[in-house]
Amino acid sequence: MRIKLSNEFAAVEIASDENGNGPRLLIRDLQTGQEIYLDPLELAALAWTRHEELSPLLDPGRLAQRTEYDSNELDSRPEEQAAKPSRPYHRS
């Protein structure tokens, strides 16, 4: 089952994934296609995180810089990206 959540700042899709080494949660940014898989330990750590600790992750400038870096990396070496195996928990 996939769930889509959105507001004026972001749109994401979340889904349960059983294809890895164990159960995990897939979170995909619908605007960029960036995705991450979080296992139960990582989700528990997130549940214990205070909102103040998330603030650096929510900086729009940080997100824009990361998006520019990712697109430049993909444009400059498409053959390497196509041959590169995907990592089990993060997609670059």
RAVEN-V614625 format. One record per backbone hydrogen bond with DSSP energy under -1.0 kcal/mol. CO is the residue of the C=O (numbers start at 0). NH is the residue of the N-H. If there is no record, write none. Layout:
BEGIN
CO:NH
CO:NH
END
This chain:
BEGIN
2:13
4:11
9:6
10:29
11:4
12:27
13:2
14:25
16:23
23:16
24:37
25:14
26:35
27:12
28:32
33:28
34:90
35:26
37:24
38:42
39:43
40:44
41:45
42:46
43:47
45:48
49:52
53:56
54:57
58:62
59:63
60:64
61:65
62:66
63:67
64:68
65:69
66:70
67:71
68:72
69:73
70:74
71:75
72:76
76:80
77:81
78:82
79:83
88:36
END
